[in-house]
Every structure is written in structure tokens, then in C-alpha cells.
Amino acid sequence: MDSNAALADRIKQLAAENGFDSVGITSADAPPGSVRLLEFLQEGRHGDMKWLETRVAERSDPRTLWPEAQSIIMVGLNYGPAEDPLKILHQKCKGSISVYARGRDYHDVVKSMLKSLARKIVEEFGGNVKVFVDTAPVMEKPLASRAGLGWQGKHTNLVSQTHGSWLFLGAIFTTIILPSDPPQRDHCGNCQACLDICPTEAFPAPYQLDARRCISYLTIEHKGPIPLEFRKHIGNRIYGCDDCLAICPWNKFAATARDARLHAKADLIAPDLAELSQLDDAAFRRKFAGTSIKRSGRNKFVRNVLIAIGNSGDKELARRASALIEDHSALVRGAAVWALSQLASDEARDRRAAALTTETDETVLDEWRNF
């Protein structure tokens, strides 16, 4: 075994000792997904995610981001759920929160582990390093695929033969020249379960995503009112969507996350919509401190809760929506109007008549007109 191969093996050993479940190495050359990214942007499929446009060159080529980079160490951390996340979708008065957001914010967890691993690499082998977790212009999924951690499935997410759909990804760029691992072959075959299950038909074709139709995008990234055509399809999904991930047959090999920080908090597994609808800014920050959900902000989150209330079919929840008709946020008021329209009550009709003469926000007025 040559010295570089032995070095790579030692780095993988260190990654495992630091708690990572998967690790692979690739060069700092441009990943193969660059062309797909450009097509995605040209089609406008990124919606409100304008930040994807601003650093395309760096996202397309790691060496544009850091010219000294020679190799990239890609790591994966399993966040597999303890039970099928699709079960909650049948509990209409409960909110469905994406598996990745039910525990501690993965950005914090993975970054701390990456920094620890990076320090050990520098101490033992020298060189310079930079660590990245999701927020930097790095194409983690194509790089992870090329490093052998898995392959990008037809839903565009990474699939692992060992961990199924449930891997958080992180990257360590290094000036050390390391041998690359072979890329993972695509094992999707004829299966298209992930495409068929999508409630909003967000996949124009296999391996293509239109984020503007994706429930994860609509409930997390989208800043305005959720388009009418998607509201019924959202069901009780109040933060993200796991359908295309959870249905993947490769999950039969997946295990529950080993790291307890990634385990679901008890109050985030099936929270009551009635309780969530009452959150003000301060209560929202307290409840979701330390989680990814806090990043979305109270107004967008309560907007989602109200869409779920409208889809619940529970007339008792109408008063929860009614209480938010005069909320300080027009985004929340508009969603409250829609929820009331779905749970139509006499009080709601009375409010409509009053609102059409007093409401000043045009977006909310449109909701009342469509009541």
C-alpha cells in the first residue's frame, strides 16, 4: 500500500472515530452535477432561492471557491428515524415535521464534528483545510456521489445502500492530495416510487426537481402565501416533506440514528396544530431553540400550521384560525382566511363581510374575495 492510500485509510478511520457513519474521498475537480444546476436555474425552478444564483461559479467548481483545494473528504451522518415518518400524515389534527428537523439543528451537530475531524487531520498530516455544511456554495450531493457515499436518486437526493435516504452530508476541503474513491453506481433501476408518491408532482422527469412545486420548498423557503393549487396537497405537513425519501426501498437497510442529538424531540413527533397556532414570536423561538425550524421564522411557520388546520376537516380548529384573522402578519392573516374558508362557519362568513370593508392588505383581501 502506498503512503497516500495509507493516509486516506487513516483519515477514514479518524472520521469513523469522530462519529461519522460514511466517508469517501474525491478530487476537488468540478462535480458532474454542474450542468444540471445551470439547467435548474435557467428554468427558474429555484423559485425564491435567489442565493443559488449569486455564487454559481463557486458552486459549480470547488476550486473557484478555494483555489488551493486538492481533495475533498465527504462524510455522512445517519439521521434515520425510529419509525415510518409517513404515519403522521393520517393524523389530520397533528403537524408533520420533516425527520431532519425534529432533533438538534444538524448544521451545528455536523459542523462541530467536522471541525474536530479537520483538526485531527491537520495535527497528524499537516496541510490546510476548510469545512462546509450545507450553507456554503458546495454541491454536496454530486460530490458525495463521486466520493462513493451513494448516488443521486430520481428524486435528486442522495441514496445510500447502507443508510437509505437518511444521511446528512459534510465536506472537508484539503490541500493534501489524496487518492479518490470510485463513484457509486446508480441502483434505482426501474423504480420510481419517489416520483409517484409526490403530492404536488414536483418532478418534471426522473432526476429533475421543480422546487416551486416541492412541499419542502413551499413550507420552508417560500416567503409569500402558498399558491392555492398546492394547499390541499400539503395536508398536515407543516415543515418539510419526507414522502419521496421515506418511500425509497433502500430504506430497508437503514437504521435509527446513533447520535442522540439527532433523535426526534418528543414534542416534535406529532405536535397539536391547535397548540402551534397560538405561538407568538417569543414562544416560537423558545419552542424551536436549537432546531432547524427556528431559521424559518414564526410567520412562515404559523402560515403552514394554518394551511394544515384548513386541511384538517376539524370544525373545532376553526376558532384557532379565527383568532389569527387580526394577526400582525399579513402572511398569517391570509392563511387564516383560507383555513376558515375550508372549515366554513357562520362566524367566518360574518368576518368576511367585515373584512371586505376594513382590510387594507391586498393579498389578504384576495383571500377574502376567494372565500
C-alpha positions in Angstrom: 0.0 0.0 0.0 1.5 3.4 -1.0 1.7 6.2 1.5 -1.2 8.2 0.1 -3.5 5.2 0.3 -2.4 4.6 3.9 -3.1 8.3 4.6 -6.6 8.0 3.1 -7.3 4.9 5.2 -6.2 6.7 8.4 -8.4 9.7 7.6 -11.4 7.4 7.1 -10.5 5.7 10.5 -10.5 9.2 12.1 -13.8 10.0 10.5 -15.4 6.9 12.0 -13.9 7.6 15.4 -15.4 11.1 15.3 -18.9 9.5 14.8 -19.5 9.7 11.1 -21.3 6.8 9.5 -19.9 7.1 6.0 -16.8 8.7 4.4 -15.3 8.9 0.9 -12.7 11.0 -0.9 -12.8 12.7 -4.2 -10.8 15.3 -6.1 -11.5 19.0 -6.0 -12.4 19.0 -9.7 -15.8 20.3 -10.7 -18.6 17.7 -9.9 -20.7 16.3 -12.7 -23.9 18.0 -11.4 -22.8 21.4 -12.6 -24.7 21.2 -15.9 -27.8 20.0 -14.1 -27.5 23.0 -11.7 -27.3 25.5 -14.6 -30.4 24.0 -16.3 -32.3 24.1 -13.0 -31.5 27.8 -12.6 -32.2 28.7 -16.3 -35.7 27.1 -15.9 -36.4 29.2 -12.9 -37.1 26.1 -10.8 -35.3 27.5 -7.8 -38.1 29.9 -7.0 -37.3 32.3 -4.1 -33.9 30.7 -3.5 -32.1 33.6 -5.2 -28.9 32.8 -3.3 -28.4 29.8 -5.6 -27.9 32.3 -8.5 -25.3 34.5 -6.8 -22.4 32.1 -6.4 -22.9 29.7 -9.3 -19.2 29.7 -10.3 -18.2 28.6 -6.8 -21.0 26.1 -6.6 -20.0 24.6 -10.0 -16.3 24.3 -9.2 -14.8 23.7 -5.8 -11.5 25.3 -6.8 -13.3 28.6 -7.6 -14.5 28.6 -4.0 -10.9 27.7 -2.8 -8.2 27.5 -5.4 -5.7 25.7 -3.1 -8.1 22.7 -2.6 -6.7 19.4 -3.9 -9.0 16.8 -2.4 -12.4 16.7 -0.7 -13.3 14.4 2.1 -17.1 13.8 2.1 -18.7 12.5 5.2 -22.2 11.3 6.0 -24.1 11.2 9.4 -27.1 8.9 9.6 -30.3 10.5 10.9 -32.6 7.6 10.3 -36.0 7.9 12.1 -37.2 5.4 14.7 -40.5 4.9 12.8 -42.1 5.4 9.4 -42.5 9.2 9.0 -45.4 8.8 6.7 -47.7 7.5 9.5 -48.2 11.0 10.9 -49.9 12.1 7.6 -53.1 10.3 8.7 -53.4 12.3 11.9 -55.0 15.4 10.5 -55.1 17.4 13.7 -51.3 16.9 14.2 -48.5 18.5 12.4 -46.0 16.6 10.3 -42.4 17.9 10.7 -39.7 16.5 8.4 -37.4 14.0 10.1 -34.3 16.1 9.7 -35.8 19.0 11.7 -37.1 17.1 14.7 -33.8 16.9 16.5 -31.0 19.3 17.1 -30.0 21.5 14.2 -27.8 19.3 12.0 -25.7 22.3 10.9 -24.5 22.6 14.5 -24.0 18.9 15.0 -22.2 18.1 11.8 -20.1 21.3 11.8 -18.7 20.6 15.3 -17.9 17.0 14.3 -16.2 18.2 11.1 -14.1 20.8 12.9 -12.9 18.1 15.3 -12.0 15.8 12.5 -10.3 18.6 10.5 -8.1 19.5 13.5 -7.0 15.9 13.9 -6.2 15.7 10.2 -4.0 18.8 10.3 -2.3 17.7 13.5 -1.4 14.3 12.1 -0.8 15.1 8.4 -0.4 18.9 8.1 -1.9 20.8 5.1 -4.7 23.3 5.3 -8.5 22.5 5.5 -11.9 24.2 5.2 -15.1 22.6 6.4 -18.6 23.1 4.9 -22.1 22.0 6.0 -24.9 22.9 3.6 -24.8 26.7 3.9 -21.8 27.3 1.7 -21.8 27.1 -2.2 -20.8 23.5 -2.3 -22.6 20.8 -4.3 -22.6 18.2 -1.6 -24.8 15.6 -3.3 -22.8 15.3 -6.5 -19.5 15.3 -4.6 -20.8 12.7 -2.2 -21.9 10.5 -5.1 -18.5 10.9 -6.8 -16.8 10.0 -3.5 -18.8 6.8 -3.3 -21.2 7.6 -0.4 -24.2 6.8 -2.6 -25.9 8.0 -5.7 -28.4 10.8 -6.6 -31.7 9.1 -7.0 -34.5 10.0 -9.3 -35.7 12.4 -6.5 -32.3 14.2 -6.8 -31.4 13.3 -3.2 -28.5 11.1 -2.2 -29.4 7.4 -1.7 -27.1 5.1 0.2 -27.0 1.3 0.0 -26.3 1.2 3.8 -28.3 4.2 5.1 -31.1 4.6 2.6 -32.3 8.2 2.3 -31.1 9.4 5.7 -27.6 11.0 5.5 -26.6 14.5 6.5 -23.6 15.5 4.4 -20.5 17.5 5.2 -17.3 18.3 3.4 -13.7 18.9 4.3 -11.6 20.6 1.6 -7.9 20.0 2.0 -4.7 20.9 0.3 -3.5 17.3 0.8 -3.5 15.2 -2.4 -5.4 12.0 -1.6 -6.5 9.1 -3.8 -10.1 9.3 -4.9 -12.7 6.6 -4.1 -14.7 5.1 -7.0 -18.1 6.8 -7.5 -21.2 4.9 -6.5 -23.3 3.4 -9.3 -26.9 4.3 -9.7 -29.1 1.5 -8.2 -32.5 3.0 -8.8 -33.3 0.7 -11.8 -36.9 0.9 -12.9 -38.2 2.0 -9.6 -39.9 5.4 -9.5 -41.7 5.2 -6.1 -40.3 8.6 -5.1 -41.7 10.2 -8.2 -45.1 8.6 -7.9 -45.7 9.5 -4.3 -45.0 13.2 -4.6 -48.3 15.0 -3.7 -47.6 18.1 -5.9 -45.9 16.4 -8.9 -42.7 18.3 -8.3 -40.6 16.1 -10.5 -40.9 17.0 -14.2 -38.8 13.9 -15.1 -36.6 11.5 -13.3 -33.5 13.2 -11.7 -35.2 16.6 -12.1 -36.9 18.7 -9.4 -39.0 21.8 -9.8 -38.6 23.3 -6.3 -41.5 25.7 -6.9 -43.9 22.7 -6.6 -42.0 20.9 -3.8 -43.7 20.9 -0.3 -40.3 21.2 1.4 -39.6 24.4 -0.6 -43.1 25.8 -0.1 -43.2 25.3 3.7 -39.6 26.3 4.4 -38.1 28.6 1.7 -41.1 30.2 0.0 -41.7 33.7 1.5 -45.2 34.5 0.4 -48.6 32.9 0.5 -48.6 29.3 -0.6 -50.2 29.1 -4.0 -53.8 27.9 -4.0 -53.1 24.9 -6.2 -50.8 23.3 -3.7 -52.6 24.0 -0.4 -54.9 20.9 -0.3 -51.9 18.7 -1.3 -49.8 19.9 1.6 -52.2 18.2 4.1 -50.7 18.4 7.6 -47.1 18.9 6.5 -46.1 22.0 8.5 -42.3 21.9 7.9 -40.8 20.0 5.0 -41.9 16.7 3.4 -40.4 13.3 3.6 -42.6 11.4 1.2 -40.0 10.9 -1.6 -37.3 10.0 0.9 -39.4 7.7 3.1 -40.9 5.6 0.3 -37.4 4.6 -1.1 -37.0 0.8 -1.0 -33.3 1.2 0.0 -34.5 2.4 3.5 -35.0 -1.3 4.4 -31.2 -1.3 5.1 -31.4 1.9 7.2 -31.0 2.1 10.9 -32.1 4.6 13.5 -29.6 7.5 14.0 -26.8 6.6 16.5 -26.2 10.2 17.6 -28.8 11.0 20.3 -28.7 14.7 19.3 -30.4 13.8 16.0 -33.2 11.8 17.7 -36.7 13.4 17.5 -37.7 15.6 20.4 -40.9 14.2 21.9 -42.9 17.3 21.3 -41.9 17.5 17.6 -43.0 14.0 16.6 -46.8 14.8 16.3 -47.4 18.3 17.7 -51.0 19.5 18.1 -52.0 22.1 15.4 -54.2 23.9 18.0 -51.2 24.5 20.2 -48.8 25.5 17.4 -51.3 28.0 16.0 -51.0 30.0 19.3 -47.3 30.6 19.1 -46.2 34.3 19.1 -42.6 35.3 18.2 -41.2 34.7 21.6 -42.9 31.4 22.2 -41.8 30.2 18.7 -38.2 31.0 19.4 -38.4 29.2 22.8 -40.0 26.1 21.4 -37.7 25.6 18.5 -34.5 26.9 20.0 -31.6 24.7 18.8 -33.5 23.2 15.9 -33.5 24.0 12.1 -37.1 25.1 12.4 -36.2 28.3 14.2 -34.5 29.6 11.0 -37.8 29.8 9.1 -39.3 32.4 11.5 -42.7 32.4 13.3 -44.8 33.9 10.5 -44.0 31.3 7.8 -44.3 28.5 10.3 -47.8 29.6 11.5 -48.8 30.1 7.9 -48.1 26.4 7.4 -49.9 25.5 10.5 -53.0 27.3 9.3 -52.9 25.5 5.9 -52.8 22.2 7.9 -55.7 23.4 10.0 -57.7 24.2 6.8 -57.0 20.6 5.7 -57.8 19.0 9.0 -61.6 18.9 8.5 -61.9 19.6 12.2 -64.5 22.3 12.8 -63.2 22.8 16.4 -60.0 24.2 14.9 -61.9 27.0 13.1 -61.7 29.2 16.2 -57.9 28.8 16.2 -57.9 30.2 12.7 -60.4 32.9 13.6 -58.1 34.1 16.4 -55.4 34.8 13.8 -57.5 36.9 11.4 -56.2 40.0 13.1 -52.6 38.8 13.4 -49.9 41.4 12.9 -48.5 39.4 9.9 -50.5 39.7 6.6 -49.0 36.3 5.7 -50.6 34.7 8.7 -53.9 36.6 8.3 -54.2 35.4 4.7 -53.6 31.8 5.7 -56.1 32.2 8.5 -58.8 33.3 6.0 -58.1 30.3 3.8 -58.3 27.9 6.8 -61.6 29.4 7.8 -62.9 29.1 4.2 -62.2 25.4 4.4 -63.9 24.9 7.7 -66.7 27.4 6.8 -68.5 28.7 9.8 -71.1 31.4 10.3 -68.6 33.4 12.2 -66.2 33.2 9.2 -68.9 34.5 6.9 -69.6 37.4 9.2 -65.9 38.2 9.4 -65.7 38.1 5.6 -68.3 40.8 5.2 -66.5 43.0 7.8 -63.0 42.4 6.3 -64.0 43.4 2.8 -64.7 46.9 4.1 -61.8 47.2 6.5 -58.8 45.1 5.3 -56.1 47.1 3.7 -53.6 44.4 2.7 -54.3 43.4 -0.9 -53.1 39.9 -0.5 -55.4 39.3 2.4 -58.3 40.9 0.6 -57.8 38.5 -2.3 -58.1 35.6 0.2 -61.4 37.1 1.5 -62.7 37.6 -2.1 -61.9 33.9 -2.8 -63.7 32.8 0.4 
